[in-house]
Amino acid sequence: MTPTPRCDGELLRESAAGSRSSFEELVRRHQGAVWALVRRVTPSDALAEEALQEAFVAAYRGAASWTGSGSVRSWLLTLARHAAYRHVRRRSGEPPRFEELEELGAAAGWGDPVDLDELIDRMRDRDLVRRALGSLDPSDREILVLRDLLGHSGPETAEALGLELNAMKSRLHRARLRLAAAVRKERRHA
């Protein structure tokens, strides 16, 4: 008979009590999602690896501080997000630029005649989308990764980012507009 897999909360509580194997299981379960987030927020594999390690070290050290509210995955992604941003800030020191919604909409093609087939083809071009995503600010990449690439729900994404749901929706909308504008720009330069 196969043993029933333990839930993340149980693994984290066992980790807090000193169980290295429980923590290793938790890392195995979530390292893919954590890596996807930190890699898209940071500009290089090396910085992403540092942020990944830092996030899991923080999780191990802070396992006892997890309150049980929210999911362990969201808690881990929050730690990873903070670690990634620390690495990005150390590297750049520049705050993201704020753009008016109308400016974002115009760059994304609001008001332009839309050829739906062409738009779908552009979004299917993985290299084009990858380049466009890479040109975005890390905060835009992280929300797009969580919501659109990893498929987290709105509330899960908001929790992982430490935002209210409405703030997350607004930020996601702006990030999607910036991505659409970046795709248009990449397409013109291709």
N, C-alpha and C positions, 0 to 999 in steps of 0.2 A: 504494500500500500504506500503510495506516494504521500509524503507529508504535505500538509497545507502550507502554502507560502505565507510567510509573515508579512503583515502590513508595514508600510514605511514608518509609521509612528512607533510601532513596536521595535523595529530595527534601530531607530534613532534613540529610543529609551535604553535599549541594550548597549548601544554605542556609548551613551553617556555613562553607563555603569562599567565601561571598560572593555566591552566585547569588540575586538578588532575585526573578527569575522563578520559580525553584523554590519559594521561600518563598510567593510569591503563589499558586501552584498548591496548596500545602499548606493555606493559609488557605481557598481556595475549597472544597477537599474537606471541611474540618472545621468551618467557621464555623457551620453550621447546628446541629450537635450542641453546640458550645461555647455558642452563643447560647441554645439550649434550656435548658442547665444553668444558666448565670449568670442568665438572666431569671427562672427559677423559684426561685433561691436568694435573689436580691435583691428588695427591695420595689418597685422602680420601673424603668422602661425606662432612665432616665438613669443609675442606678447600674449596671445591667446592661451598658450600653454602655461605661462606664468600666472595668468588670471585664473585658469582652471585649477591649478595647484593651490593657489591662494584661497580660492573659494572652498575647496574641500578641506583644507587645513582649518579654515575658519569654522566650517561645519563640524568638524571633529572636536575642535576646542569648545565650540558653543552648543554642542548637542544637548546639554542639560538646560540650556536657555530656551529651547523650543517650547512654546506654550501649549501646543496642540491645537491652536486656532489656525485654520487654513491648512493647506496640504504641505507635506514635507517637500514635495517637488517645487512648489511656489517659493518656499523658504530658501531652498537651495538656489533657485534661479535668482532670487533677490540678492543672496550673497555673491553669486557669480556676476551679476550686473554691477554691484558695487566694486568688486575687484577689477572688472574690466574697465570701468570708468576711471578708477584710480590710475591704471596703467595708461589710458588714453590721455588723461589730464597731465600726468607727468611728462608725457611726450609732447603734447601740443600747447597746453595752457590757454587755448583760445575758446571762448564761449561760442555756442552755436548762434548763427544769425537768425533774427526773427523776421519773418516775411508776412506781409498782409495776405489774407485769404484770396483776395482778388488777384494779387501778384502771382500767388501759387497756381491759382486756377488758369490764368492766362498762360503760364509756362507749361502747364499740363495739357493745354489745348482746348480749354473751355471756349465755346463759341466757334471753333473751327469745324468745318464739315468733317464728319467722321465716316471713314470707311471701316466698318466693323471687322471685315475679314482681314484687312491690313493690320488693324490694332491687335487682333488675336494672333496673327502671325508674328508680330513684333514681340508680344509677351511670351510666345513659345520659344523664341530664340534665346536659349539658356545663357549663352555667352553675353549677349546683349543685356539681358536682365541682370546677370552677375556683375557686369561692368557698371551698370546703372546703380545697382544696389551698393556696390563698393564705393561709389562716388558720394553717397549720402553721409550725413552726419551720423555718428554712432547711435545717438538716441533714436533717430529714425529707423536705422537698421534693426535695432533691438526690438522695437515694437512690431515691425513688419515680420521679423523672424518669429517672435512669440505667437502672434495672432495668425499670420497668413502662411508661414512655412511650417511651424510646429503644430499649428491647428489648435492652440489653446482657446478656450472660450473667452468671451469678453471679461467676465469676472475674474477668471484665472490670470489673464494678462494684466488686468488692473492690479490685482494683488501682488503679482511678481514685480511690478514696477513701482509699487507703493503709491498708487493713484486711486482716486475715486473713479468709478465706472464712467461717468460723463467726461471727466478730464481725459481718461484713456481714449474714449471714442473720438474726442476732438483731436488729440495728438495723433491717433491712427489715421484720421481723415487727412490731416496735413502731411503725414508721412507718405500716404498713398499718392497724394498729389505731387509731392516732390519726386517720388519714384516714377510716376507717369512722365513728369517733365524731364527727368534724367534719361528715361528710355527714348523720348523724342530726340533729345540732344545727341545721345549715342547713335541713334539711327541716322541722323543727319551726317555724322562724322564717319559712319561706316562705309 
